Amino acid sequence: MEHLNGKVAVVTGGASGIGRAVALALAAESMKVVVADIEQPPLDATVAEIESAGGVAVGVVCDVSDWESVDALRARCTEEFGLADVVMNNAGVAGGASISEVDLKAWEWTLAVNLWGVIYGVKAFLPALIERGEGHVINTASIAGHLTSTGMGAYNTSKHAVVGFSETLQQEMLEGDTGVGVTCLCPGFVATNIINSERNRQERYRDPGPDLDLDAGDDLDGTALGDTSSAIADLYVAQMDPARVAEQVVDAIKTNQFWLFTDSLADGMIRERHADIERRATPTKRTHLVELMMLKGDS
Ligand SMILES: NC(=O)c1ccc[n+]([C@@H]2O[C@H](COP(=O)([O-])OP(=O)(O)OC[C@H]3O[C@@H](n4cnc5c(N)ncnc54)[C@H](O)[C@@H]3O)[C@@H](O)[C@H]2O)c1
């Protein structure tokens, strides 16, 4: 979709991090932006920021893990600005725990937001894009959708599913000659609030047990991270600026680019995994994503 000017975009998880940066960037392209998020105060702040820069936006509180809420988002978009042209299914949460330990509520929460949020977003908005013969869908996956680091079972599962879903969607849009483009965004490490995902865990997905932290470093077999949660939080701050990801997303929409990896950090690990698959080799112990993050810092 070459020309964005005057068209309508919806961005879920738009109040923070990558979604916020993309909402700002699309508004700067003169799109009318529906910013959707579960968290009201930062949502209001993002809309105010767009408006003060001369852009047009509306904020809609939406829980992407709830179909009624996503369908209401579609209705509100139509009411405010008309049918959507660009839809970014981006809202996501992360947590760390090994598969043997993670509780069922955490599984449900992670899959409900990261996977069902994408499915609901596509279900709600795709029919109108197909009918008009134009549009673009961006689904936020992750390099974790191509890798299998320990201590991230629920997150990895959700992101692998988003990759498979997005590839299938892209093939179907091509096969049907629909004119609808698809981007599968696979960020590496980006300096966002993802480390504080628990802030948005809905009551229905809470277990009386301990919160999930991004403490995947616990599985690093002695890798010296000290207090893993705060060490990882410190590492996140030094990662890529979300504004750089937003520039890449805008470009991917304009050039109809399917794979969008924000950097080449994990390429070697992905290649190693693919080689194992091709050779039908049982994987040996691989580098952990957190170790990769420690090596790299800002890229
Ligand atoms: N930051 C990274 O390094 C990184 C890497 C790979 C992939 N990602 C993915 O990028 C996406 C955006 O995450 P981020 O890093 O910007 O984190 P973030 O926490 O800064 O932003 C996520 C946004 O999603 C919202 N959200 C959470 N649950 C929601 C729900 N049920 N309904 C609606 N909104 C909800 C949050 O309120 C928040 O505004 C996620 O899908 C994440 O998995 C991030």
The ligand as a Tripos MOL2 file, in Angstrom:
@<TRIPOS>MOLECULE
LIG
   44    48     1     0     0
SMALL
NO_CHARGES

@<TRIPOS>ATOM
      1 N1         10.1470   -5.5450   23.2350 N.am      1 LIG1
      2 C1         10.7020   -6.5740   22.6250 C.2       1 LIG1
      3 O1         11.9170   -6.8060   22.7370 O.2       1 LIG1
      4 C2          9.8710   -7.4760   21.7650 C.ar      1 LIG1
      5 C3         10.5180   -8.4830   21.0330 C.ar      1 LIG1
      6 C4          9.7720   -9.3170   20.2270 C.ar      1 LIG1
      7 C5          8.3920   -9.1580   20.1310 C.ar      1 LIG1
      8 N2          7.7710   -8.1850   20.8600 N.ar      1 LIG1
      9 C6          6.3230   -8.0570   20.7380 C.3       1 LIG1
     10 O2          5.9820   -6.7190   20.4560 O.3       1 LIG1
     11 C7          4.6270   -6.5010   20.8460 C.3       1 LIG1
     12 C8          4.5240   -5.1800   21.5850 C.3       1 LIG1
     13 O3          5.1880   -5.3190   22.8330 O.3       1 LIG1
     14 P1          6.1550   -4.1970   23.4250 P.3       1 LIG1
     15 O4          7.4980   -4.7940   23.4770 O.co2     1 LIG1
     16 O5          5.9450   -2.9070   22.7550 O.co2     1 LIG1
     17 O6          5.6520   -4.1710   24.9450 O.3       1 LIG1
     18 P2          4.8360   -3.0560   25.7730 P.3       1 LIG1
     19 O7          4.4870   -3.7090   27.0550 O.co2     1 LIG1
     20 O8          5.5940   -1.8050   25.8100 O.co2     1 LIG1
     21 O9          3.5270   -2.8630   24.8870 O.3       1 LIG1
     22 C9          2.5280   -3.8480   24.8230 C.3       1 LIG1
     23 C10         1.1690   -3.1530   24.8410 C.3       1 LIG1
     24 O10         0.1470   -4.1700   24.7620 O.3       1 LIG1
     25 C11        -0.8790   -3.7920   25.6700 C.3       1 LIG1
     26 N3         -1.6770   -4.9540   26.0550 N.ar      1 LIG1
     27 C12        -1.3340   -5.9700   26.8870 C.ar      1 LIG1
     28 N4         -2.3690   -6.8210   27.0230 N.ar      1 LIG1
     29 C13        -3.3780   -6.3510   26.2430 C.ar      1 LIG1
     30 C14        -4.6850   -6.7870   25.9690 C.ar      1 LIG1
     31 N5         -5.1910   -7.8980   26.5370 N.pl3     1 LIG1
     32 N6         -5.4460   -6.0690   25.1230 N.ar      1 LIG1
     33 C15        -4.9670   -4.9200   24.5640 C.ar      1 LIG1
     34 N7         -3.7340   -4.4410   24.8140 N.ar      1 LIG1
     35 C16        -2.9400   -5.1500   25.6500 C.ar      1 LIG1
     36 C17        -0.1400   -3.1660   26.8420 C.3       1 LIG1
     37 O11        -0.9900   -2.3680   27.6560 O.3       1 LIG1
     38 C18         0.9340   -2.3760   26.1380 C.3       1 LIG1
     39 O12         0.5000   -1.0650   25.8620 O.3       1 LIG1
     40 C19         4.2170   -7.7190   21.6450 C.3       1 LIG1
     41 O13         3.4290   -8.5750   20.8400 O.3       1 LIG1
     42 C20         5.5340   -8.3720   21.9880 C.3       1 LIG1
     43 O14         5.4170   -9.7650   22.2130 O.3       1 LIG1
     44 C21         8.4760   -7.3390   21.6700 C.ar      1 LIG1
@<TRIPOS>BOND
     1     1     2 1
     2     2     3 2
     3     2     4 1
     4     4     5 ar
     5     4    44 ar
     6     5     6 ar
     7     6     7 ar
     8     7     8 ar
     9     8     9 1
    10     8    44 ar
    11     9    10 1
    12     9    42 1
    13    10    11 1
    14    11    12 1
    15    11    40 1
    16    12    13 1
    17    13    14 1
    18    14    15 2
    19    14    16 1
    20    14    17 1
    21    17    18 1
    22    18    19 2
    23    18    20 1
    24    18    21 1
    25    21    22 1
    26    22    23 1
    27    23    24 1
    28    23    38 1
    29    24    25 1
    30    25    26 1
    31    25    36 1
    32    26    27 ar
    33    26    35 ar
    34    27    28 ar
    35    28    29 ar
    36    29    30 ar
    37    29    35 ar
    38    30    31 1
    39    30    32 ar
    40    32    33 ar
    41    33    34 ar
    42    34    35 ar
    43    36    37 1
    44    36    38 1
    45    38    39 1
    46    40    41 1
    47    40    42 1
    48    42    43 1
@<TRIPOS>SUBSTRUCTURE
     1 LIG1         1 GROUP 0 **** ****
